[in-house]
Amino acid sequence: MRPNGQAIREIRRAKKIGLRMLQQMTGLNRGYLSRLERGHIREPNDDQVRKVATALHVALEAITHKETK
């Protein structure tokens, strides 16, 4: 699954959640989350992407790119 970093950032900001708070909510490193939002992590662990979706209270599809085949 490919995360959509821009969507993650927009949702996080709309909910007024900073990277430090998201770090606490997910248990993921703040630097990692920043790189995820900027698109520097191409193939993250699916569980990590699920943690972000759960923390933001959104469906997984809201923060991932639609897979094309």
C-alpha positions in Angstrom: 0.0 0.0 0.0 1.3 3.4 -0.9 0.6 6.3 1.5 -0.6 9.6 0.2 1.6 12.0 2.3 -0.2 15.1 1.2 -3.5 13.6 2.3 -2.0 12.6 5.7 -0.6 16.1 6.2 -3.9 17.8 5.2 -6.0 15.6 7.5 -3.6 16.0 10.4 -3.5 19.8 10.1 -7.3 20.0 9.6 -7.6 18.1 12.9 -5.1 20.4 14.5 -2.7 17.6 15.3 1.0 18.3 15.3 3.7 15.8 14.4 4.6 15.4 18.1 1.0 14.5 19.0 0.8 12.1 16.0 4.0 10.5 17.2 2.5 10.0 20.7 -0.7 8.6 19.2 1.0 6.1 16.8 4.2 5.3 18.6 6.0 6.1 15.3 9.1 8.4 15.2 8.3 12.1 14.4 11.0 12.2 11.7 9.6 9.0 10.1 6.1 10.6 10.1 7.5 13.8 8.5 9.3 11.7 5.8 6.1 9.8 5.2 4.1 13.0 4.7 6.8 14.3 2.3 6.7 11.1 0.2 10.2 10.1 1.1 9.2 6.6 2.2 7.9 4.7 -0.8 7.0 1.4 0.7 6.3 1.7 4.4 5.1 -1.2 6.6 1.3 -1.6 6.1 0.9 -1.7 9.9 2.5 1.7 10.2 0.1 3.2 7.7 -2.8 1.6 9.6 -1.6 3.2 12.8 -1.7 6.6 11.2 -5.2 6.1 9.8 -6.4 4.9 13.2 -4.8 7.8 15.0 -6.4 10.3 12.6 -9.8 8.5 12.8 -10.0 8.1 9.0 -10.5 5.1 6.6 -7.2 3.7 5.3 -8.3 4.6 1.8 -8.3 8.3 2.8 -4.5 8.3 3.3 -3.4 5.9 0.6 -3.1 6.2 -3.2 -5.4 4.0 -5.2 -3.4 1.1 -6.5 -3.2 0.9 -10.3 -2.3 -2.3 -12.1 
